[in-house]
Structure formats: C-alpha cells, structure tokens
Amino acid sequence: MTKPAASKPEPDPSPQVQAWRAAQKARTAGTTDASPTTATRADAAETTYVPEGQGDVPWHRILDTRLNDALVARVNLSATPRS
C-alpha cells in the first residue's frame, strides 16, 4: 500500500513574509482602518513581498486555450525569454 510522505514543519518565514501575513491577519480581522493614513500607506509600500501565484496584471500576455469543458491551458508569453 502507498504511504504518504512524512510531514515536515515549515521553515521560519522571511521578515517580508511575516509582515505580509501580519497585515493580512489584521485586514481580515477588521482591525485596520477603512481609509489608511499616510503612515499606513508608507508602511504598506515598504512591504514588497507578493505571494507566489499572485499578480494577474493586464500587461502580462497570456494565451488561453480551452482543451475541453473543464481544462484550460494558460501560457504566460511575457515570462518566456526572448532571443
């Protein structure tokens, strides 16, 4: 019978990841102001960490091909190296 791989703890996250997670927890808990102050905006600007998989932006060139009703192939043409 196939056994699952043993789990291992996550390594300590970087300071950027810790700051991003803390900001997300505060945002979802509703502990932040609805209109951020200038200091809050400055603090947010210093957080440059973007989680993997985020960032669908309009300047990326993405080619979508529907293979069947449930499967779509997406190719990010802006990430491919150009010769």
N, CA, C and O atoms as CSV, one atom per row, in Angstrom:
chain,resi,resn,atom,element,x,y,z
A,1,MET,N,N,0.834,-1.164,0.000
A,1,MET,CA,C,0.000,0.000,0.000
A,1,MET,C,C,0.890,1.242,0.000
A,1,MET,O,O,1.959,1.241,0.611
A,2,THR,N,N,0.463,2.271,-0.667
A,2,THR,CA,C,1.218,3.508,-0.744
A,2,THR,C,C,1.045,4.311,0.538
A,2,THR,O,O,-0.071,4.501,1.021
A,3,LYS,N,N,2.160,4.777,1.080
A,3,LYS,CA,C,2.116,5.575,2.302
A,3,LYS,C,C,2.403,7.035,1.956
A,3,LYS,O,O,3.229,7.311,1.086
A,4,PRO,N,N,1.737,7.964,2.622
A,4,PRO,CA,C,2.021,9.377,2.361
A,4,PRO,C,C,3.404,9.760,2.873
A,4,PRO,O,O,3.943,9.130,3.783
A,5,ALA,N,N,3.956,10.788,2.282
A,5,ALA,CA,C,5.258,11.281,2.721
A,5,ALA,C,C,5.133,11.868,4.120
A,5,ALA,O,O,4.090,12.407,4.490
A,6,ALA,N,N,6.185,11.757,4.874
A,6,ALA,CA,C,6.179,12.318,6.227
A,6,ALA,C,C,6.119,13.835,6.152
A,6,ALA,O,O,6.789,14.448,5.321
A,7,SER,N,N,5.322,14.435,7.015
A,7,SER,CA,C,5.215,15.891,7.005
A,7,SER,C,C,6.412,16.502,7.714
A,7,SER,O,O,7.007,15.888,8.600
A,8,LYS,N,N,6.753,17.707,7.314
A,8,LYS,CA,C,7.851,18.413,7.958
A,8,LYS,C,C,7.406,19.855,8.208
A,8,LYS,O,O,6.618,20.399,7.434
A,9,PRO,N,N,7.894,20.467,9.259
A,9,PRO,CA,C,7.460,21.825,9.584
A,9,PRO,C,C,7.965,22.834,8.556
A,9,PRO,O,O,9.006,22.645,7.927
A,10,GLU,N,N,7.199,23.903,8.408
A,10,GLU,CA,C,7.588,24.982,7.504
A,10,GLU,C,C,8.806,25.689,8.078
A,10,GLU,O,O,8.864,25.923,9.285
A,11,PRO,N,N,9.795,26.041,7.229
A,11,PRO,CA,C,10.942,26.794,7.756
A,11,PRO,C,C,10.480,28.191,8.193
A,11,PRO,O,O,9.430,28.674,7.770
A,12,ASP,N,N,11.284,28.823,9.045
A,12,ASP,CA,C,10.931,30.164,9.508
A,12,ASP,C,C,10.806,31.102,8.311
A,12,ASP,O,O,11.724,31.188,7.495
A,13,PRO,N,N,9.660,31.815,8.197
A,13,PRO,CA,C,9.476,32.713,7.053
A,13,PRO,C,C,10.368,33.946,7.162
A,13,PRO,O,O,10.802,34.324,8.251
A,14,SER,N,N,10.629,34.560,6.020
A,14,SER,CA,C,11.451,35.767,5.986
A,14,SER,C,C,10.681,36.929,6.622
A,14,SER,O,O,9.465,36.838,6.794
A,15,PRO,N,N,11.364,38.006,6.967
A,15,PRO,CA,C,10.667,39.166,7.555
A,15,PRO,C,C,9.577,39.734,6.636
A,15,PRO,O,O,8.550,40.210,7.121
A,16,GLN,N,N,9.792,39.688,5.316
A,16,GLN,CA,C,8.783,40.182,4.382
A,16,GLN,C,C,7.527,39.326,4.453
A,16,GLN,O,O,6.413,39.850,4.449
A,17,VAL,N,N,7.703,38.019,4.517
A,17,VAL,CA,C,6.560,37.108,4.592
A,17,VAL,C,C,5.831,37.305,5.922
A,17,VAL,O,O,4.600,37.310,5.956
A,18,GLN,N,N,6.570,37.465,7.002
A,18,GLN,CA,C,5.955,37.698,8.312
A,18,GLN,C,C,5.146,38.984,8.313
A,18,GLN,O,O,4.037,39.017,8.848
A,19,ALA,N,N,5.691,40.058,7.714
A,19,ALA,CA,C,4.973,41.335,7.650
A,19,ALA,C,C,3.714,41.204,6.814
A,19,ALA,O,O,2.665,41.737,7.175
A,20,TRP,N,N,3.814,40.490,5.692
A,20,TRP,CA,C,2.649,40.314,4.827
A,20,TRP,C,C,1.568,39.510,5.543
A,20,TRP,O,O,0.390,39.865,5.482
A,21,ARG,N,N,1.955,38.433,6.218
A,21,ARG,CA,C,0.975,37.610,6.936
A,21,ARG,C,C,0.307,38.400,8.051
A,21,ARG,O,O,-0.902,38.282,8.251
A,22,ALA,N,N,1.079,39.207,8.784
A,22,ALA,CA,C,0.510,40.016,9.856
A,22,ALA,C,C,-0.481,41.035,9.289
A,22,ALA,O,O,-1.544,41.257,9.870
A,23,ALA,N,N,-0.136,41.653,8.157
A,23,ALA,CA,C,-1.040,42.617,7.529
A,23,ALA,C,C,-2.317,41.940,7.061
A,23,ALA,O,O,-3.400,42.512,7.185
A,24,GLN,N,N,-2.206,40.727,6.526
A,24,GLN,CA,C,-3.396,40.014,6.062
A,24,GLN,C,C,-4.286,39.604,7.231
A,24,GLN,O,O,-5.511,39.682,7.137
A,25,LYS,N,N,-3.674,39.167,8.335
A,25,LYS,CA,C,-4.474,38.811,9.512
A,25,LYS,C,C,-5.200,40.028,10.063
A,25,LYS,O,O,-6.370,39.940,10.433
A,26,ALA,N,N,-4.508,41.170,10.119
A,26,ALA,CA,C,-5.137,42.396,10.610
A,26,ALA,C,C,-6.263,42.832,9.681
A,26,ALA,O,O,-7.315,43.276,10.139
A,27,ARG,N,N,-6.041,42.705,8.384
A,27,ARG,CA,C,-7.056,43.115,7.410
A,27,ARG,C,C,-8.294,42.242,7.522
A,27,ARG,O,O,-9.412,42.756,7.520
A,28,THR,N,N,-8.114,40.930,7.620
A,28,THR,CA,C,-9.266,40.034,7.683
A,28,THR,C,C,-9.954,40.074,9.032
A,28,THR,O,O,-11.142,39.764,9.127
A,29,ALA,N,N,-9.226,40.454,10.084
A,29,ALA,CA,C,-9.837,40.568,11.407
A,29,ALA,C,C,-10.587,41.880,11.561
A,29,ALA,O,O,-11.336,42.059,12.522
A,30,GLY,N,N,-10.391,42.805,10.615
A,30,GLY,CA,C,-11.084,44.089,10.673
A,30,GLY,C,C,-10.464,45.056,11.653
A,30,GLY,O,O,-11.138,45.967,12.135
A,31,THR,N,N,-9.179,44.875,11.961
A,31,THR,CA,C,-8.529,45.762,12.919
A,31,THR,C,C,-7.843,46.941,12.257
A,31,THR,O,O,-7.241,47.761,12.951
A,32,THR,N,N,-7.912,47.054,10.941
A,32,THR,CA,C,-7.302,48.189,10.247
A,32,THR,C,C,-8.383,49.185,9.874
A,32,THR,O,O,-9.556,48.827,9.758
A,33,ASP,N,N,-7.988,50.432,9.688
A,33,ASP,CA,C,-8.927,51.478,9.282
A,33,ASP,C,C,-9.416,51.232,7.865
A,33,ASP,O,O,-8.721,50.633,7.044
A,34,ALA,N,N,-10.627,51.706,7.592
A,34,ALA,CA,C,-11.163,51.582,6.236
A,34,ALA,C,C,-10.396,52.479,5.278
A,34,ALA,O,O,-10.186,52.118,4.120
A,35,SER,N,N,-9.969,53.666,5.761
A,35,SER,CA,C,-9.159,54.569,4.938
A,35,SER,C,C,-7.790,54.694,5.585
A,35,SER,O,O,-7.652,55.344,6.622
A,36,PRO,N,N,-6.777,54.079,4.985
A,36,PRO,CA,C,-5.451,54.081,5.607
A,36,PRO,C,C,-4.841,55.480,5.650
A,36,PRO,O,O,-5.057,56.292,4.750
A,37,THR,N,N,-4.091,55.743,6.685
A,37,THR,CA,C,-3.406,57.019,6.816
A,37,THR,C,C,-2.154,57.009,5.952
A,37,THR,O,O,-1.794,55.991,5.360
A,38,THR,N,N,-1.507,58.151,5.893
A,38,THR,CA,C,-0.279,58.254,5.097
A,38,THR,C,C,0.794,57.335,5.649
A,38,THR,O,O,1.526,56.709,4.882
A,39,ALA,N,N,0.899,57.242,6.982
A,39,ALA,CA,C,1.905,56.355,7.583
A,39,ALA,C,C,1.616,54.906,7.242
A,39,ALA,O,O,2.538,54.135,6.976
A,40,THR,N,N,0.344,54.525,7.247
A,40,THR,CA,C,-0.013,53.149,6.902
A,40,THR,C,C,0.312,52.871,5.445
A,40,THR,O,O,0.796,51.789,5.112
A,41,ARG,N,N,0.051,53.830,4.580
A,41,ARG,CA,C,0.383,53.660,3.157
A,41,ARG,C,C,1.885,53.511,2.979
A,41,ARG,O,O,2.340,52.700,2.173
A,42,ALA,N,N,2.663,54.296,3.734
A,42,ALA,CA,C,4.120,54.198,3.639
A,42,ALA,C,C,4.591,52.834,4.112
A,42,ALA,O,O,5.486,52.238,3.512
A,43,ASP,N,N,3.987,52.336,5.191
A,43,ASP,CA,C,4.351,51.004,5.689
A,43,ASP,C,C,3.990,49.941,4.658
A,43,ASP,O,O,4.754,48.999,4.442
A,44,ALA,N,N,2.837,50.088,4.025
A,44,ALA,CA,C,2.412,49.119,3.024
A,44,ALA,C,C,3.326,49.166,1.805
A,44,ALA,O,O,3.583,48.138,1.178
A,45,ALA,N,N,3.815,50.356,1.470
A,45,ALA,CA,C,4.703,50.486,0.315
A,45,ALA,C,C,6.034,49.781,0.569
A,45,ALA,O,O,6.679,49.323,-0.375
A,46,GLU,N,N,6.456,49.687,1.842
A,46,GLU,CA,C,7.711,49.021,2.162
A,46,GLU,C,C,7.598,47.508,2.051
A,46,GLU,O,O,8.611,46.823,1.912
A,47,THR,N,N,6.379,46.976,2.111
A,47,THR,CA,C,6.177,45.538,2.011
A,47,THR,C,C,6.126,45.174,0.533
A,47,THR,O,O,5.109,45.392,-0.126
A,48,THR,N,N,7.214,44.622,0.011
A,48,THR,CA,C,7.292,44.311,-1.409
A,48,THR,C,C,7.049,42.845,-1.698
A,48,THR,O,O,7.136,42.421,-2.851
A,49,TYR,N,N,6.744,42.058,-0.672
A,49,TYR,CA,C,6.537,40.629,-0.864
A,49,TYR,C,C,5.195,40.375,-1.534
A,49,TYR,O,O,4.163,40.868,-1.079
A,50,VAL,N,N,5.213,39.611,-2.607
A,50,VAL,CA,C,3.986,39.201,-3.281
A,50,VAL,C,C,3.959,37.681,-3.272
A,50,VAL,O,O,4.901,37.054,-3.758
A,51,PRO,N,N,2.909,37.070,-2.733
A,51,PRO,CA,C,2.850,35.610,-2.682
A,51,PRO,C,C,2.882,35.001,-4.077
A,51,PRO,O,O,2.408,35.602,-5.042
A,52,GLU,N,N,3.443,33.806,-4.171
A,52,GLU,CA,C,3.517,33.115,-5.452
A,52,GLU,C,C,2.117,32.858,-5.978
A,52,GLU,O,O,1.225,32.477,-5.220
A,53,GLY,N,N,1.922,33.065,-7.276
A,53,GLY,CA,C,0.616,32.854,-7.870
A,53,GLY,C,C,-0.212,34.119,-7.943
A,53,GLY,O,O,-1.271,34.129,-8.571
A,54,GLN,N,N,0.249,35.181,-7.315
A,54,GLN,CA,C,-0.459,36.452,-7.351
A,54,GLN,C,C,0.071,37.282,-8.509
A,54,GLN,O,O,1.183,37.052,-8.983
A,55,GLY,N,N,-0.700,38.223,-8.954
A,55,GLY,CA,C,-0.189,39.180,-9.923
A,55,GLY,C,C,-0.714,39.024,-11.325
A,55,GLY,O,O,0.016,39.307,-12.275
A,56,ASP,N,N,-1.955,38.582,-11.506
A,56,ASP,CA,C,-2.542,38.618,-12.842
A,56,ASP,C,C,-2.739,40.083,-13.198
A,56,ASP,O,O,-3.683,40.725,-12.736
A,57,VAL,N,N,-1.862,40.592,-14.004
A,57,VAL,CA,C,-1.901,42.006,-14.350
A,57,VAL,C,C,-2.135,42.169,-15.846
A,57,VAL,O,O,-1.780,41.288,-16.629
A,58,PRO,N,N,-2.728,43.284,-16.246
A,58,PRO,CA,C,-3.095,43.436,-17.652
A,58,PRO,C,C,-1.918,43.487,-18.624
A,58,PRO,O,O,-2.100,43.233,-19.815
A,59,TRP,N,N,-0.721,43.809,-18.147
A,59,TRP,CA,C,0.394,43.900,-19.087
A,59,TRP,C,C,1.071,42.554,-19.341
A,59,TRP,O,O,1.982,42.469,-20.164
A,60,HIS,N,N,0.636,41.501,-18.644
A,60,HIS,CA,C,1.123,40.170,-18.989
A,60,HIS,C,C,0.374,39.658,-20.200
A,60,HIS,O,O,-0.841,39.824,-20.306
A,61,ARG,N,N,1.092,39.042,-21.101
A,61,ARG,CA,C,0.468,38.465,-22.289
A,61,ARG,C,C,0.238,36.990,-22.004
A,61,ARG,O,O,1.188,36.212,-21.912
A,62,ILE,N,N,-1.035,36.606,-21.864
A,62,ILE,CA,C,-1.385,35.232,-21.529
A,62,ILE,C,C,-2.241,34.654,-22.639
A,62,ILE,O,O,-3.207,35.276,-23.081
A,63,LEU,N,N,-1.884,33.463,-23.086
A,63,LEU,CA,C,-2.627,32.760,-24.126
A,63,LEU,C,C,-3.427,31.652,-23.459
A,63,LEU,O,O,-2.856,30.763,-22.827
A,64,ASP,N,N,-4.762,31.702,-23.598
A,64,ASP,CA,C,-5.641,30.674,-23.037
A,64,ASP,C,C,-6.135,29.767,-24.159
A,64,ASP,O,O,-6.573,30.248,-25.204
A,65,THR,N,N,-6.066,28.485,-23.949
A,65,THR,CA,C,-6.586,27.504,-24.899
A,65,THR,C,C,-7.470,26.525,-24.147
A,65,THR,O,O,-7.008,25.849,-23.229
A,66,ARG,N,N,-8.729,26.446,-24.525
A,66,ARG,CA,C,-9.655,25.525,-23.866
A,66,ARG,C,C,-9.490,24.150,-24.499
A,66,ARG,O,O,-9.748,23.966,-25.689
A,67,LEU,N,N,-9.053,23.180,-23.683
A,67,LEU,CA,C,-8.816,21.830,-24.176
A,67,LEU,C,C,-10.102,21.003,-24.169
A,67,LEU,O,O,-10.329,20.198,-25.073
A,68,ASN,N,N,-10.941,21.200,-23.153
A,68,ASN,CA,C,-12.271,20.594,-23.093
A,68,ASN,C,C,-13.117,21.455,-22.162
A,68,ASN,O,O,-12.719,22.576,-21.843
A,69,ASP,N,N,-14.256,20.971,-21.723
A,69,ASP,CA,C,-15.136,21.798,-20.903
A,69,ASP,C,C,-14.527,22.199,-19.567
A,69,ASP,O,O,-14.863,23.255,-19.030
A,70,ALA,N,N,-13.650,21.389,-19.029
A,70,ALA,CA,C,-13.124,21.657,-17.703
A,70,ALA,C,C,-11.643,22.005,-17.670
A,70,ALA,O,O,-11.141,22.382,-16.611
A,71,LEU,N,N,-10.932,21.897,-18.766
A,71,LEU,CA,C,-9.480,22.058,-18.751
A,71,LEU,C,C,-9.063,23.191,-19.673
A,71,LEU,O,O,-9.382,23.197,-20.862
A,72,VAL,N,N,-8.340,24.152,-19.099
A,72,VAL,CA,C,-7.850,25.295,-19.860
A,72,VAL,C,C,-6.337,25.360,-19.697
A,72,VAL,O,O,-5.827,25.294,-18.578
A,73,ALA,N,N,-5.626,25.490,-20.803
A,73,ALA,CA,C,-4.174,25.655,-20.756
A,73,ALA,C,C,-3.867,27.144,-20.844
A,73,ALA,O,O,-4.332,27.831,-21.753
A,74,ARG,N,N,-3.071,27.640,-19.879
A,74,ARG,CA,C,-2.690,29.055,-19.871
A,74,ARG,C,C,-1.177,29.141,-20.039
A,74,ARG,O,O,-0.426,28.516,-19.290
A,75,VAL,N,N,-0.739,29.909,-21.012
A,75,VAL,CA,C,0.685,30.119,-21.246
A,75,VAL,C,C,0.974,31.594,-21.074
A,75,VAL,O,O,0.376,32.428,-21.753
A,76,ASN,N,N,1.891,31.926,-20.167
A,76,ASN,CA,C,2.276,33.315,-19.932
A,76,ASN,C,C,3.383,33.648,-20.922
A,76,ASN,O,O,4.529,33.241,-20.736
A,77,LEU,N,N,3.047,34.378,-21.960
A,77,LEU,CA,C,4.004,34.692,-23.005
A,77,LEU,C,C,4.990,35.775,-22.551
A,77,LEU,O,O,6.073,35.889,-23.126
A,78,SER,N,N,4.650,36.552,-21.561
A,78,SER,CA,C,5.558,37.614,-21.104
A,78,SER,C,C,6.683,37.062,-20.238
A,78,SER,O,O,7.655,37.773,-19.982
A,79,ALA,N,N,6.582,35.805,-19.774
A,79,ALA,CA,C,7.608,35.224,-18.919
A,79,ALA,C,C,8.629,34.420,-19.729
A,79,ALA,O,O,9.646,33.989,-19.186
A,80,THR,N,N,8.369,34.220,-21.002
A,80,THR,CA,C,9.305,33.421,-21.799
A,80,THR,C,C,10.477,34.285,-22.244
A,80,THR,O,O,10.275,35.440,-22.620
A,81,PRO,N,N,11.699,33.754,-22.211
A,81,PRO,CA,C,12.858,34.534,-22.640
A,81,PRO,C,C,12.826,34.792,-24.140
A,81,PRO,O,O,12.417,33.933,-24.921
A,82,ARG,N,N,13.252,35.954,-24.522
A,82,ARG,CA,C,13.283,36.297,-25.941
A,82,ARG,C,C,14.712,36.245,-26.445
A,82,ARG,O,O,15.642,36.607,-25.725
A,83,SER,N,N,14.887,35.803,-27.665
A,83,SER,CA,C,16.243,35.685,-28.220
A,83,SER,C,C,16.697,36.992,-28.804
A,83,SER,O,O,17.813,37.085,-29.316
